[in-house]
Amino acid sequence: MRSIDPRHAWSTGFARTIAEELRHGVATGAVTWSEADELLNRLRTVIDQALDVHPQPL
């Protein structure tokens, strides 16, 4: 049996939560699909900037 990488489990859960919240926002009329798409694009930018793909050694 393969062990699950906790980072993979966390990122999958995070992505599902974001998708669910965006769908809920559209369903309730809080945001349009266009606004939800823009929010997702901005969130991607923030996450990309927060992640350091080449961490410096300690």
C-alpha positions in Angstrom: 0.0 0.0 0.0 1.3 3.5 -0.9 1.5 6.1 1.8 -0.2 9.4 1.0 2.0 12.5 0.9 0.5 15.0 3.4 1.3 17.9 1.0 -0.7 16.2 -1.7 -3.6 15.6 0.6 -3.5 19.2 1.8 -3.3 20.7 -1.7 -6.1 18.5 -3.0 -8.3 19.5 -0.1 -7.5 23.1 -0.5 -8.3 23.0 -4.2 -11.6 21.3 -3.5 -12.5 23.8 -0.9 -11.8 26.8 -3.2 -13.8 25.2 -6.0 -16.7 24.5 -3.6 -16.7 28.1 -2.2 -16.6 29.6 -5.7 -19.5 27.4 -6.9 -21.4 28.3 -3.8 -20.8 32.0 -4.3 -22.1 31.8 -7.9 -25.1 29.7 -6.8 -26.1 32.3 -4.2 -25.5 35.2 -6.5 -22.7 36.6 -4.4 -20.4 36.6 -7.5 -20.7 35.9 -11.2 -18.8 33.2 -13.0 -16.6 35.9 -14.5 -15.9 37.3 -11.0 -15.2 33.8 -9.7 -12.8 33.2 -12.5 -11.0 36.5 -11.7 -10.8 35.6 -8.0 -9.3 32.2 -8.9 -6.7 33.9 -11.2 -5.7 36.3 -8.5 -5.4 33.5 -6.0 -3.1 31.6 -8.3 -0.9 34.6 -8.6 -0.7 35.0 -4.8 0.1 31.3 -4.3 2.7 31.3 -7.1 4.4 34.3 -5.4 4.2 32.6 -2.0 5.8 29.4 -3.2 9.6 29.4 -3.5 10.4 26.7 -6.0 14.1 27.1 -5.4 14.5 27.3 -1.6 17.8 28.6 -0.3 19.8 26.1 1.8 19.9 26.8 5.5 
